[in-house]
Amino acid sequence: MTKLTDSQRQLIDQNVHTILCLRGVMAKVLYESEKAGWEEVERLKEENEQLKRFKTYFDELYGQGLEISNWHQNGDIEPFDSFHDSAEAEMTVIQRIQEGNGNASM
């Protein structure tokens, strides 16, 4: 077994120190990435809840005999239910297109 010279030991110590520093940096990057990922999940959950409340609001107006003025930008009054049905139909088409493209997010 050969003995290491002082310069070899010093080089090994420097390499070990560099490796430990890199591990620390990598751990911090992974932690920050995971933290950002969870923050994005929470943000999307909140956005989803807000969108559900928004949709529920309009769903509750359905069937009440309300009318919308100038929906087609021609000055006519149209039933709210027709507007609602049209929006539902458009969303169904959009969802089918996204699912066909492998992108089901909405």
C-alpha positions as CSV (number, residue, x, y, z in Angstrom):
1,M,0.0,0.0,0.0
2,T,1.4,3.3,-1.0
3,K,1.2,6.4,1.1
4,L,-0.4,9.5,-0.3
5,T,1.6,12.7,-0.6
6,D,0.4,15.8,1.0
7,S,-0.6,17.3,-2.3
8,Q,-2.6,14.2,-3.1
9,R,-4.4,14.4,0.2
10,Q,-5.1,18.0,-0.3
11,L,-6.5,17.3,-3.8
12,I,-8.7,14.6,-2.4
13,D,-9.9,16.9,0.4
14,Q,-10.7,19.6,-2.2
15,N,-12.6,17.1,-4.3
16,V,-14.6,15.8,-1.3
17,H,-15.4,19.4,-0.3
18,T,-16.5,20.2,-3.9
19,I,-18.7,17.1,-4.0
20,L,-20.3,17.9,-0.7
21,C,-21.0,21.5,-1.8
22,L,-22.5,20.2,-5.1
23,R,-24.7,17.8,-3.1
24,G,-25.9,20.7,-1.0
25,V,-26.6,22.9,-4.0
26,M,-28.5,20.0,-5.7
27,A,-30.5,19.4,-2.5
28,K,-31.5,23.0,-2.4
29,V,-32.5,23.1,-6.0
30,L,-34.6,19.9,-5.6
31,Y,-36.2,21.4,-2.5
32,E,-37.0,24.7,-4.2
33,S,-38.4,22.8,-7.3
34,E,-40.6,20.6,-5.1
35,K,-41.7,23.6,-3.1
36,A,-42.6,25.5,-6.3
37,G,-44.4,22.5,-7.6
38,W,-46.6,22.2,-4.5
39,E,-47.3,25.9,-4.6
40,E,-48.4,25.6,-8.2
41,V,-50.7,22.6,-7.2
42,E,-52.2,24.8,-4.4
43,R,-52.7,27.7,-6.8
44,L,-54.4,25.4,-9.3
45,K,-56.7,24.0,-6.6
46,E,-57.8,27.5,-5.6
47,E,-58.3,28.5,-9.2
48,N,-60.4,25.3,-9.8
49,E,-62.6,26.1,-6.8
50,Q,-63.1,29.6,-8.1
51,L,-64.0,28.3,-11.5
52,K,-66.5,25.8,-10.0
53,R,-68.2,28.6,-8.0
54,F,-68.4,30.7,-11.1
55,K,-70.0,27.9,-13.1
56,T,-72.3,27.0,-10.3
57,Y,-73.5,30.6,-10.2
58,F,-74.6,30.5,-13.8
59,D,-76.0,26.9,-13.5
60,E,-78.3,28.2,-10.8
61,L,-79.7,30.9,-13.1
62,Y,-80.7,28.2,-15.7
63,G,-84.4,27.7,-16.0
64,Q,-85.4,30.9,-14.3
65,G,-86.7,32.6,-17.5
66,L,-84.0,35.2,-17.7
67,E,-83.1,36.9,-20.9
68,I,-79.9,38.3,-22.3
69,S,-79.9,41.5,-24.5
70,N,-77.6,41.8,-27.5
71,W,-76.0,38.3,-27.1
72,H,-75.6,38.1,-30.9
73,Q,-74.7,41.8,-31.1
74,N,-77.9,42.4,-33.1
75,G,-79.9,44.1,-30.4
76,D,-82.2,41.1,-29.9
77,I,-83.2,39.6,-26.6
78,E,-82.4,35.9,-26.2
79,P,-83.2,33.4,-23.4
80,F,-80.4,32.9,-20.9
81,D,-80.9,29.2,-21.2
82,S,-79.9,29.3,-24.9
83,F,-76.8,31.2,-24.0
84,H,-76.0,28.7,-21.3
85,D,-76.6,25.7,-23.6
86,S,-74.4,27.2,-26.3
87,A,-71.6,27.7,-23.8
88,E,-71.9,24.1,-22.5
89,A,-71.8,22.8,-26.1
90,E,-68.7,24.9,-26.9
91,M,-66.9,23.6,-23.7
92,T,-67.7,20.0,-24.7
93,V,-66.1,20.5,-28.2
94,I,-63.0,22.2,-26.6
95,Q,-62.6,19.4,-24.1
96,R,-62.8,16.8,-26.9
97,I,-60.2,18.6,-29.0
98,Q,-57.9,18.9,-26.0
99,E,-58.3,15.2,-25.1
100,G,-57.6,14.3,-28.7
101,N,-54.4,16.3,-28.6
102,G,-53.4,14.6,-25.3
103,N,-53.9,17.8,-23.4
104,A,-56.9,17.4,-21.1
105,S,-56.1,20.4,-18.9
106,M,-58.6,23.1,-18.7
